[in-house]
Amino acid sequence: MTVSRRTMLGTLAALPLTQACATAPVTTTTMKETPRMYGLIGKMLATPGQRDALIAILLEGTTAMPGCLAYIIAKDKQDADAIWITETWDSQDNHKASLTLPSVQAAIKQARPLIAGFGERFETEPIGGQGLPKK
């Protein structure tokens, strides 16, 4: 294998830079990291025939939640008793805090008898998109 003079000179010229990077001290930034958005997508199963009643309770009890950027309830088109809830929050802490709000606690209490179970649940880290704040 032959190496051209230009390649050899370029490699030798870059060598001091790689050595400097390898021995440079690691520093940390003093800037505070912006909290990451937090998302949940979950499937909820209503007792047979109670999906619309469950949706009404969830929509009414989840209107004023600080830090909530989106709370979307959708009917599952394949299962007459299933709904999907998609949530986007400005932080995971605000999501946790929402569970202690009196309106949310009341909705949970009222909805509990209509919930047959839960399906898939996914935690996400929203990055951006239509309706979300720009970073």
CORMOUR-V627658 format. One line per field, one symbol per residue. burial: b if it has 16 or more other ideal C-beta (glycine too) atoms within 10 Angstrom, else e. Layout:
burial: ???
This chain:
burial: eeeeeeeeeeeeeeeeeeeeeeeeeeeeeeeeeeeebbbbeebbbbeeebbeebbebbeebbeebebbbebebeeeeeeebbbbbbbbbbebebbeebeeeeebeebeebbeebbeeeeeeeeeebeeeeeeeee
